[in-house]
Amino acid sequence: MLIGELGQRMGVNPKTIRYYESIGVLPEPRRATSGYRVYDETDVARVSFVKAAQRLGLVLDEVREIVALRESGVRPCSFVRGVLGRQVAGIDRQIRELRALRDQLVALDRRAREVPGDEGTICGLIEHTRRRKEATDRPSENMRAGRSENMSERG
């Protein structure tokens, strides 16, 4: 089959197939005497594998590593387990961050009735939140004084 047929069958653009070849995710295909790329069921299976790996969140560099390991005779499953473990850890971190954000938004919503609407602001609630953050981000007067003393000692 030609590149257009492979692309249509797999639901990918022919440019994507060429890109997969250029980065080593797909091997260079056979060429017809006319110079056209010729693909077979092995290529269909490889593109299908790439799409399945991407659905699991693997990036093409990881897919290329898996393919390279397999082609060198090494079973890539331990590499894949490592990748998946890192993904799970990242998802767990995102869940914690989203829960913390949710808690902040719920608390902000509860306080919303207490915040006065300032004249000239777009939204008093957001402005109030920004001012509170700026106040907590500022170092205390004692810390600033101590820091400036240390800086003058270095001078």
WOSUL-V490845 format. One record per residue. N is the residue number from 0. RES is the residue in three letters. SS is DSSP state (@ for helix, = for strand, . for the rest). Layout:
{{N | RES | SS} {N | RES | SS}}
//
This chain:
{{0 | MET | .} {1 | LEU | .} {2 | ILE | @} {3 | GLY | @} {4 | GLU | @} {5 | LEU | @} {6 | GLY | @} {7 | GLN | @} {8 | ARG | @} {9 | MET | @} {10 | GLY | .} {11 | VAL | .} {12 | ASN | .} {13 | PRO | @} {14 | LYS | @} {15 | THR | @} {16 | ILE | @} {17 | ARG | @} {18 | TYR | @} {19 | TYR | @} {20 | GLU | @} {21 | SER | @} {22 | ILE | @} {23 | GLY | .} {24 | VAL | .} {25 | LEU | .} {26 | PRO | .} {27 | GLU | .} {28 | PRO | .} {29 | ARG | =} {30 | ARG | =} {31 | ALA | .} {32 | THR | .} {33 | SER | .} {34 | GLY | .} {35 | TYR | .} {36 | ARG | =} {37 | VAL | =} {38 | TYR | .} {39 | ASP | .} {40 | GLU | @} {41 | THR | @} {42 | ASP | @} {43 | VAL | @} {44 | ALA | @} {45 | ARG | @} {46 | VAL | @} {47 | SER | @} {48 | PHE | @} {49 | VAL | @} {50 | LYS | @} {51 | ALA | @} {52 | ALA | @} {53 | GLN | @} {54 | ARG | @} {55 | LEU | .} {56 | GLY | .} {57 | LEU | .} {58 | VAL | .} {59 | LEU | @} {60 | ASP | @} {61 | GLU | @} {62 | VAL | @} {63 | ARG | @} {64 | GLU | @} {65 | ILE | @} {66 | VAL | @} {67 | ALA | @} {68 | LEU | @} {69 | ARG | @} {70 | GLU | @} {71 | SER | .} {72 | GLY | .} {73 | VAL | .} {74 | ARG | .} {75 | PRO | .} {76 | CYS | @} {77 | SER | @} {78 | PHE | @} {79 | VAL | @} {80 | ARG | @} {81 | GLY | @} {82 | VAL | @} {83 | LEU | @} {84 | GLY | @} {85 | ARG | @} {86 | GLN | @} {87 | VAL | @} {88 | ALA | @} {89 | GLY | @} {90 | ILE | @} {91 | ASP | @} {92 | ARG | @} {93 | GLN | @} {94 | ILE | @} {95 | ARG | @} {96 | GLU | @} {97 | LEU | @} {98 | ARG | @} {99 | ALA | @} {100 | LEU | @} {101 | ARG | @} {102 | ASP | @} {103 | GLN | @} {104 | LEU | @} {105 | VAL | @} {106 | ALA | @} {107 | LEU | @} {108 | ASP | @} {109 | ARG | @} {110 | ARG | @} {111 | ALA | @} {112 | ARG | @} {113 | GLU | @} {114 | VAL | .} {115 | PRO | .} {116 | GLY | .} {117 | ASP | .} {118 | GLU | .} {119 | GLY | .} {120 | THR | .} {121 | ILE | .} {122 | CYS | .} {123 | GLY | @} {124 | LEU | @} {125 | ILE | @} {126 | GLU | @} {127 | HIS | @} {128 | THR | @} {129 | ARG | @} {130 | ARG | @} {131 | ARG | @} {132 | LYS | @} {133 | GLU | @} {134 | ALA | @} {135 | THR | @} {136 | ASP | @} {137 | ARG | .} {138 | PRO | .} {139 | SER | .} {140 | GLU | @} {141 | ASN | @} {142 | MET | @} {143 | ARG | @} {144 | ALA | @} {145 | GLY | @} {146 | ARG | @} {147 | SER | @} {148 | GLU | @} {149 | ASN | @} {150 | MET | @} {151 | SER | @} {152 | GLU | @} {153 | ARG | @} {154 | GLY | .}}
//
